[in-house]
Amino acid sequence: MTGPAIRVHDLVRDFRNVRALDHVTMDVPPGIVFGFLGPNGAGKTTLIRVLLGLAKPTSGYVEVLGRNPAREGDAVRASTGALLEHHGLYERLSARQNLEFFARIWRMPRHTRDTRIHELLSRFGLWERREEVVGTWSRGMKQRLAVARAVLHRPPLVFLDEPTAGLDPVASASLREELARLASDEGVTVFLTTHNLAEAERLCALVGVVRRGMLTGFGTPDALRMGRHSGAILVTASAGVTDALIEALGMVEGVALATRAGGDLRIEVRNGVTTPDLVRWLAAQGVDIEEVRPERATFEEAFLSLVDPASGTTQ
Amino acid sequence: MIRDTWTVAHKEWMEILDQFMRFRRGGWSILLVVFFLGIFVPLQLGPGWANFAVMFFYWPFLTSSMTSTIVSDSVAGERERHTLETLLSTRLSDASILLGKVLAAVLYGYAFALSNLAIGMITVHVRYGDRAESMSAERFFALLALLGASAFFVAGLGVLVSLRAATVRQAQQLFGVILLVATMLPFGLTQVLPTEMRERLAAATSDLGIEGIAWWTSAACAALAVVLLTVAIRRFRRGDVDLG
């Protein structure tokens, strides 16, 4: 397809007196992992529901794979897979029965169905336990099975609401690899929500940050960090930085913390002290300064500044 | 849509069978019911067991009871177990999801009643040999129609209750009360009719015979089931359903 996989224009969704989505506009290109980030209750699940046609927009326009889910919901759902807020597995059925049920829903022919189920259960390390009732499984195993179910019919677009929640670090890493492979090798668009910012930064080509239903940030993780600094300054010096100086610097009024960071001197400042003040102080102590620059915000700091403007990170 | 309905019904059956095979949540009680109704009662009533007039109340009641145990779980159960949203996120149409659940419940009630009937027949024939009475074809088909129609009526009612209930327990409690009222209402209404009307009604039903009453009751149940299922399908729409 040539257009965006997902197009959201001026979308508003109200629940009685609560505005869950507030004039959200964004385009998600096909074949990438897109991260939709925000605190609990920010509107992430509501957007997925609107995109799947499970909730109607109050106003605005939404297009998924070129179709309007409010009017062509069946066609949209036929081309998508989803792991929603809850894993949605039938706990009284075995793993194989769960996947067989969904394969029947997607009308996969018997041979394709069996091969695909074998392939996915093996890839997610669940093949040996395929006949066990899912209700007896750990949360992580259920989560892996739910991801397998979402991609069972090879949809071009997959919605995954916190897919790595409850997974151990090894399983999370393996799932991240799998999602990256889906996007890069199979051209699948992955719409992902997660609270794991390191995961989002590593995996997502593009992220959207939502706060109280409003899209407060949209771009690559690098672009969101760009132009924001953590509130600390980094000083590169060719000579004069000693342990005694660092200790003395820590005592200066307005300095919260002074440490070595790589080859640099990292100074966390409080309100009231300016960079020129510090440069003058350092020069007076005999430090041979080569470069002074604001420390770039981490992705987490950038995210916090987008969801909580009082979080200290500055633009 | 028929294929999708069958897919959903098949899944429901897998869950019911699993529950039965593991003797969880009522598995044992079902075996007790089979023993009591399929073996004990026929032995007590003797060789004419199959043709007792009371059986025309007993079998629909059994079918309805068994259907009701499954259907109250249909939507409320999916909602409570957080599987409803995932099901709705698939390509299945709203109607096929709902009808699949109804079909599974109806087949369960129907199969349960018929298997009890068959066990009863075998029991009576084994115990009484040639003295055991068989059911006439006319009576048998009237009974089949009545079982099916009453099961669909109960399923239609139950799925409407299940749609509104937040939990399975709430659905079962509410449905129990509604079924009680629905069962008692015809008897109560005949009591408040003037004597002359009651006599005319008695004469009319007497003329119809037990099979005729069964066919008319089946028709009424089927008509009500169609109305109830239509209302349920209209109410069960993505975007309007409470996902819990």
HADDOCK unambig.tbl for C-alpha pairs under 7 A between the chains (distance, minus, plus):
assign (segid A and resid 52 and name CA) (segid B and resid 89 and name CA) 6.49 0.50 0.50
assign (segid A and resid 54 and name CA) (segid B and resid 238 and name CA) 5.23 0.50 0.50
assign (segid A and resid 54 and name CA) (segid B and resid 239 and name CA) 4.80 0.50 0.50
assign (segid A and resid 55 and name CA) (segid B and resid 239 and name CA) 4.31 0.50 0.50
assign (segid A and resid 56 and name CA) (segid B and resid 239 and name CA) 5.95 0.50 0.50
assign (segid A and resid 74 and name CA) (segid B and resid 91 and name CA) 5.41 0.50 0.50
assign (segid A and resid 77 and name CA) (segid B and resid 89 and name CA) 6.14 0.50 0.50
assign (segid A and resid 77 and name CA) (segid B and resid 90 and name CA) 5.43 0.50 0.50
assign (segid A and resid 77 and name CA) (segid B and resid 91 and name CA) 5.07 0.50 0.50
assign (segid A and resid 78 and name CA) (segid B and resid 90 and name CA) 6.55 0.50 0.50
assign (segid A and resid 78 and name CA) (segid B and resid 91 and name CA) 4.68 0.50 0.50
assign (segid A and resid 82 and name CA) (segid B and resid 89 and name CA) 6.86 0.50 0.50
assign (segid A and resid 84 and name CA) (segid B and resid 86 and name CA) 6.77 0.50 0.50
assign (segid A and resid 86 and name CA) (segid B and resid 82 and name CA) 6.21 0.50 0.50
assign (segid A and resid 88 and name CA) (segid B and resid 82 and name CA) 5.69 0.50 0.50
assign (segid A and resid 88 and name CA) (segid B and resid 83 and name CA) 4.09 0.50 0.50
assign (segid A and resid 88 and name CA) (segid B and resid 86 and name CA) 5.46 0.50 0.50
assign (segid A and resid 89 and name CA) (segid B and resid 83 and name CA) 6.32 0.50 0.50
assign (segid A and resid 92 and name CA) (segid B and resid 15 and name CA) 6.10 0.50 0.50
assign (segid A and resid 92 and name CA) (segid B and resid 18 and name CA) 6.88 0.50 0.50
assign (segid A and resid 93 and name CA) (segid B and resid 15 and name CA) 6.46 0.50 0.50
assign (segid A and resid 101 and name CA) (segid B and resid 11 and name CA) 6.48 0.50 0.50
assign (segid A and resid 104 and name CA) (segid B and resid 7 and name CA) 6.59 0.50 0.50
assign (segid A and resid 105 and name CA) (segid B and resid 4 and name CA) 6.70 0.50 0.50
assign (segid A and resid 105 and name CA) (segid B and resid 7 and name CA) 6.74 0.50 0.50
assign (segid A and resid 105 and name CA) (segid B and resid 92 and name CA) 6.87 0.50 0.50
